[in-house]
Amino acid sequence: MGTVKVIDHPLAGNYFRVLRNRDTRVEDFRQAMYRLGLLLAVEATRGLQTAVASVVTPLDVEATCHCVEESSVLLVPILRAGLGLLDSFLELLPGAKVAHIGISRDHVTLEARPYLDSVPEQVEDFERVIILDPMLATGNSITKALEIIVNKGYDPRRIVMANALATQQGIGQVQGKFPEMDIITGVIDPTMNDKAYIVPGLGDAGDRLYLF
């Protein structure tokens, strides 16, 4: 059974204060999302396998290091809002590969409709897949993205989802279909409104990152 991890770092609250504020400027919103993304990235990369490497220090002494093979990590931002977390993860994993999944949502039926998929078929190349999406609300978009990835042969046990905010309903839908997958989020908010926006939430993450 996969786990749900809420990051407990005290700095997360500083970033949420900025992200939730309706008066936050776009540049400040982006910066807060980036910084929160760094905390999510640290948690999402725990347990990665390491290889042993040796270096020579300035004291002419050999030192052994344990290193992650960054190219074995596949980052999958869900367009468009998932791009708001991508730079945070690339800051810590500059050698990671990146694929994109585009999902549009019908605002009346809330149906998730994929329109882009660049996830590679070379499943064996990747130790871990990390899905990036700031908001896990109903779970419709995330489960659609997961179906795309898993149908290509990726093991759900090697998939981690990173969200800034989540709801219990969205978590329940994901776990119901993919119980082996881990979820990492900044906070779990209590409810959604009739338009499926997380409450209290932070509004539309994509709009606040790129339009306002």
Secondary structure, DSSP 8 states (H G I E B T S, - for coil): ---EEE---THHHHHHHHHH-TT--HHHHHHHHHHHHHHHHHHHTTT--EEEEEEE-TTS-EEEEEEE-GGGEEEEEEETTTHHHHHHHHHH-TT-EE--EEEEE-TTT--EEEEEE---S-GGG-SEEEEE-SEESSSHHHHHHHHHHHTTT--GGGEEEEEEEEEHHHHHHHHHH-TT-EEEEEEEESEE-TT--EESS-S-HHHHHHT-
